[in-house]
Amino acid sequence: MDIPIPNLPTPLQSIDDETTRRAGVRLYLKRDDLIHPTISGNKWRKLKYILADARRGGYQSLLTFGGARSNHLYATAAAGELLGLRTIGVVRGEEYREKDTETLRFCREHGMRIHAISRAEYRRKEEPEFLSTLLARFDRPYLIPEGGACPMALPGIRELVSETIGQLGKRPDFFAVAAGTGTTAAGMLSFPDTQVLAFSSLKGGGFLREEILRLSNRDNSCLELFTDYHFGGYARHTPVLLDFIRRFEQRHQVLLEHVYTGKMLFGLYDLMQKDYFAAGTTVMALHTGGLQGRLSN
Ligand SMILES: *Cc1c(COP(=O)(O)O)cnc(C)c1O
């Protein structure tokens, strides 16, 4: 497969500070933010085998769904352009008209055709009848569900897990990851004998448990889902979160964003402070990238 080859393996950065030391936790940040300039983080990992599947099937175009600030749309536009595949991004019309975001501008500049549908139609984005009408209209493109939430996304995430185990020389006790659709968490869980801590970046993320377990085929005991670190909801933030991010960035010389990885690390630090982990525990936290959405400060 051939999405342009990135920096692999991505670095595994040891994170050492007062909190990790006091908790006795060996914390590593897997720097998938460095994987590719425009197809960053978990989007590259998820798209790798999805795109290979599309090419194997002889498809000339890709159709997918996303919000006006979707990192998934952004990455799909970039990957499609690099691979010579046409891309169609389906967005909610209301969102599209109200705010022409940086993300949608980037997508269009990189060749994506933006197709706006109503909120009511968008809700039907998984119904077979709705989808077949939509696909027929665009000359039968390869369909990628919103966020790449499909089984073809999982093998790329399993490679990330085995890459980490190779770098560390052993399996970390926990893998920590932010969850939007939960697909990345499901990919980690689908690797044998992993324990996954998933941090919902959405308010009311309780539904993610079922999604993650269904996609991964693992049982509940391997997954801990945290739903209280959303800071008001998807892409919302508070001064407390932004302050944590600023301090972490300065201390560890790594950029974070406030939508996913910043919230996950905040949660992880909170757990360490509350003695959630036994001393000697090893944790791999995944930097899922998405830095184009970072607030400038
Ligand atoms: C999309 C995204 C996520 C969420 O991934 P899911 O597999 O949908 O849970 C996390 N972090 C970043 C930076 C993302 O772009």
The ligand as a MOL file (V3000), in Angstrom:
LIG
                    3D

  0  0  0     0  0            999 V3000
M  V30 BEGIN CTAB
M  V30 COUNTS 15 15 0 0 0
M  V30 BEGIN ATOM
M  V30 1 C -10.2320 11.7150 14.5560 0
M  V30 2 C -9.3380 11.9610 15.6950 0
M  V30 3 C -9.4640 11.2550 16.9090 0
M  V30 4 C -10.5830 10.2970 17.1750 0
M  V30 5 O -10.3670 9.0530 16.5750 0
M  V30 6 P -11.5240 7.9590 16.5620 0
M  V30 7 O -10.8630 6.7930 15.9050 0
M  V30 8 O -12.6270 8.5220 15.7230 0
M  V30 9 O -11.9590 7.7090 17.9350 0
M  V30 10 C -8.5280 11.5030 17.8980 0
M  V30 11 N -7.5560 12.4090 17.7280 0
M  V30 12 C -7.4160 13.1150 16.5900 0
M  V30 13 C -6.3470 14.1450 16.5160 0
M  V30 14 C -8.3020 12.9200 15.5400 0
M  V30 15 O -8.1590 13.6380 14.4200 0
M  V30 END ATOM
M  V30 BEGIN BOND
M  V30 1 1 1 2
M  V30 2 1 2 3
M  V30 3 2 2 14
M  V30 4 1 3 4
M  V30 5 2 3 10
M  V30 6 1 4 5
M  V30 7 1 5 6
M  V30 8 2 6 7
M  V30 9 1 6 8
M  V30 10 1 6 9
M  V30 11 1 10 11
M  V30 12 2 11 12
M  V30 13 1 12 13
M  V30 14 1 12 14
M  V30 15 1 14 15
M  V30 END BOND
M  V30 END CTAB
M  END
